[in-house]
Amino acid sequence: MLHDRVLVRADTAEGERRSSGGIVIPATAQVGRRLDWAEVVAVGQNVRTVEPGDRVLYDPEERAEVEVRGVSYLLMRERDLHAVAAERLQGSDDSTGLYL
């Protein structure tokens, strides 16, 4: 990985989703601009805020897809990430494990 690039693997596949109330939302349903979660696989040498294994929130419209050894990944810049969820951030009692 070079510079400020982050390689991630998307958490969810396209398809039906279930709301918190238990309602099934079909894949064809129109949804406004929706952000997705992914797991960080690799980072460039200039990336400062995320590490491999962290979960990040990103905009699916600001991405580039790449396939490595038959596995699909997303390649993006660090500045295109909206939030990070990491176990290493949950050290204090008032921490949520998320930072923006």
C-alpha positions as CSV (number, residue, x, y, z in Angstrom):
1,M,0.0,0.0,0.0
2,L,1.2,3.5,-0.8
3,H,0.9,6.9,0.8
4,D,-2.5,7.5,2.4
5,R,-4.4,4.6,0.9
6,V,-6.5,2.1,2.9
7,L,-7.6,-1.3,1.6
8,V,-10.8,-2.6,3.1
9,R,-13.2,-5.6,2.8
10,A,-16.9,-4.7,2.9
11,D,-18.9,-6.2,5.7
12,T,-22.2,-6.7,4.1
13,A,-23.2,-8.1,0.8
14,E,-25.8,-6.6,-1.4
15,G,-29.2,-8.0,-0.7
16,E,-32.0,-8.0,1.9
17,R,-31.5,-6.3,5.2
18,R,-33.4,-6.5,8.4
19,S,-34.4,-3.4,10.4
20,S,-33.9,-3.2,14.2
21,G,-37.7,-3.7,14.5
22,G,-37.5,-7.0,12.5
23,I,-38.9,-5.7,9.2
24,V,-37.2,-7.2,6.1
25,I,-36.0,-4.5,3.6
26,P,-35.6,-5.9,0.1
27,A,-32.5,-5.2,-1.9
28,T,-34.5,-3.3,-4.5
29,A,-35.8,-0.8,-2.0
30,Q,-34.7,2.8,-2.7
31,V,-32.6,4.2,0.1
32,G,-31.1,7.6,0.4
33,R,-27.4,8.1,0.6
34,R,-26.3,5.4,3.0
35,L,-22.8,4.8,4.5
36,D,-21.4,1.3,4.9
37,W,-19.0,-0.5,7.3
38,A,-15.9,-2.3,6.2
39,E,-12.8,-4.0,7.9
40,V,-9.4,-2.5,7.2
41,V,-7.1,-5.1,5.6
42,A,-4.0,-3.0,4.8
43,V,-2.8,0.6,5.1
44,G,-0.2,2.8,3.5
45,Q,2.9,4.2,5.3
46,N,1.3,7.7,5.7
47,V,-2.0,6.5,7.3
48,R,-2.1,7.6,10.9
49,T,-5.7,7.0,12.2
50,V,-6.5,3.4,11.3
51,E,-4.8,0.0,11.6
52,P,-5.5,-3.4,10.1
53,G,-8.4,-5.0,11.9
54,D,-10.3,-1.7,12.6
55,R,-13.8,-1.2,11.2
56,V,-14.4,2.0,9.2
57,L,-17.5,3.8,8.0
58,Y,-17.2,5.0,4.4
59,D,-19.4,6.3,1.5
60,P,-19.9,3.5,-1.1
61,E,-19.9,6.2,-3.9
62,E,-16.3,7.3,-3.1
63,R,-14.5,4.0,-3.7
64,A,-12.5,2.0,-6.2
65,E,-12.9,-1.8,-6.3
66,V,-9.9,-4.1,-6.8
67,E,-9.7,-7.9,-6.9
68,V,-6.7,-9.6,-5.3
69,R,-6.3,-13.4,-5.6
70,G,-10.1,-13.7,-6.3
71,V,-11.2,-11.6,-3.3
72,S,-12.8,-8.2,-3.8
73,Y,-11.6,-5.2,-1.8
74,L,-12.2,-1.5,-1.8
75,L,-9.3,1.0,-2.1
76,M,-9.8,4.5,-0.8
77,R,-7.9,7.4,0.7
78,E,-7.8,7.9,4.5
79,R,-9.6,11.2,4.2
80,D,-12.6,9.4,2.6
81,L,-13.3,7.5,5.9
82,H,-16.1,9.0,8.1
83,A,-15.6,7.0,11.3
84,V,-13.4,4.3,12.9
85,A,-14.5,1.6,15.4
86,A,-11.7,-0.2,17.1
87,E,-11.2,-2.3,20.2
88,R,-8.0,-0.4,21.0
89,L,-10.1,2.8,21.5
90,Q,-12.2,1.3,24.3
91,G,-9.6,1.9,27.1
92,S,-11.5,4.3,29.3
93,D,-15.0,4.1,30.9
94,D,-16.4,7.1,28.9
95,S,-15.1,5.8,25.5
96,T,-17.6,4.4,22.9
97,G,-14.9,2.8,20.8
98,L,-15.8,5.2,18.0
99,Y,-14.2,8.3,16.8
100,L,-14.9,10.6,13.9
